[in-house]
């Protein structure tokens, strides 16, 4: 089965293929499916935005489409940046500028609890929808560490492993990450669905 990923993020594409390929599922890019649309993320929850993206790409491609909406929720910032994680600080900021802004906004905060959240939604042309949520608890480091990953990975610290996401191997990260957990839950739902 082929699914179209409702994202232009190559790292997300690799991560999804890594986890779903065991089911004989190929996840292709929007470009591979001949789709080039910008979906406005107007939802106020990860669930709403994930559904908006999957539905739009499914309708544009005529193929089942899978979307992930994920973000970082920091307790001392009342859950921010949350659904606005990719747009935190406004247009024109790259990943580094966004996590620097986050660290700046947390200056002096001793409570640094946070969690990454991911919601995976798959929309099928017949109207069926599958959705799954995953969360990974951690803390926000005082400074970036590590070269891997993307987004807020250099400042998201997992105490049990004593590493940031950016210091982990892909396998270590996939085993505990919000997206890894959401994809595992999604994979189980998809296996049931395909029976």
N, C-alpha and C positions, 0 to 999 in steps of 0.2 A: 504494500500500500504506500502511496505517496501523499505526503502532507506538505502544504506550502507554509513556510514560516512567515508570519506577519511581522517582519522586522527586517531591517537592513544591516543588523549587527552580525558580522561574520563570526564573532566569538560565541554568540548565542547559538548560531546555526551549528557550529562544531560541537558545542556542549549537548544540544538536543540530539544530534545524530549519534553521538557517543553513547547516550543513554537509551535511545529508542531503536537503534539498529539491531539490537538483540531480538526484537520482535519482528524483524524483517520489514521494518518501516524506514523509508527514505524520506528525510526532510529536505526539501529543496528551498532555494531562496525565491523571493518574489521575482527577481530578474529571470531566473530559470523558468518561472511559470508565465513570463511575459506580463507581469504586473508591476506598475510603478505608481503607487498611490500614497498619499500622506493622509493618515487617519488622525483626526483631531481627537485627542484624549480628553474628553469633556467629563468623564466620570469622576466621582469623588471617592471611589473605592478601587482597589486593585481588580476586584471581580468585574466591575463595570467597564473599566478600560480594556481589560483582557478580552472581554466579549465584543466590545466595539471593534477592536483590531481584527480579531478572528473572523467576525461576520463580514466586515468590509472586504477583506482579502478573499474570503470564500466566494462572495458574490462577484468580485472582479475576475477571479480565475476559474470559477466553476468547479474547483477542486476542494477537498477538505482542507481547512486552514487551521493552523495552530498558532496561538499567540501567548506570550508571557507578559504579564505586567508585574513588575517587581520594583522594590525600593527599600530604602533604609528608614526605619522608624526609631528615633532616638527619644528615650523617655523624658530626659530633662528639657527637651524642645517640644514637648507635648505631641510626640509622634512625628514631628517634621524630620526630614523633608518629605517622607511618606510618598504619596502618589506623584508628588512633584520632584522626586529624586533626580530624574534626568534633566529637569529644567530649573533646579535649585539655583537661585541667584540670578535667574533670567537668561535670556539668549546670549550667545557668544562666549559662554564659559566652557572650557574643556573639563575633562575629568579631574585633572590636578587642581584647577581653580575652584571646582565645586568642593572637593574635600578640604581644601585650604580654608574656604569660607565656613564650612562646617566646624573645623577646628577653631576658627576664630570666634564663631558664635557660641562655642562651648568653653571658651577661655574661663578659667576659674571654677568650672564645674567639677565637683568630686564624684557626683553620681553620673556614671558614663554608660549605664546599661542601654543596650540597643538590640534591635533584631532586624534581620533581613527577611522580607516577606516576598513570596512569589506565588502568583496565581496563573495557572496554565488553563487555557480554554481552547477547545477544538470545536469548530462548527462544520457540520457536514451539509452538503447540498440538499439532503432530504429533510433538513430542519432539526436534526438531532444535535444536541450540544453536550459535551463532556467537560467537566471542570474539576480542578484539584488545587489545593492550597498547601504550601510548605513554608515553614518558618525555621530560622536558625538564630538562636540567641547568642549574644556576645557583648562586647564592650567597645567603646571608641578609644583607640590608642591616643596618646598625647602627641605623637608624631608619626608620619608615614613610615612603613617598613615593608620591604620586599619589592620585587620587580614584576611579579606575575599578575594575572587577573586584569580587571578593568573596573571602571567606576570607583566606588568607595573601598574596594578591596584592600588597598594599602593601609587604611586606618581602621578596618573592622577586625578586631582581635578576638580570637576564640581561646578563652582561658584554659580549657581542658588540653588543648594542643600547644598552648603557649606560642601561637603564631597568628599573624594576620592572614586573611585570605590570600593576599599577594605573596606570602611566603610559602604557601602550600603547593604541592604538586596538583595536577588536574585531578588525579584519583582521590587524593586526600580531600580536596574541596568538594568534588561531586558526592563523596560519601556522606558529608554532613551539611552541605549548603541548602539554602532555602529552595533553589531551583532543582537541585538534586532530589530533595524530598518531594517537592511538588511533582516532578517528572516520574518518580517512583510510584506515587499515588495515582498519577494519571495513567501510567503504564498498566497498573492493575485494573483500572476502570476500562481502559481500551481493550485489554485482553478479554474481559467479560463481554464487552460490547461486540467484539469480533467473533465470539463463539456462535 
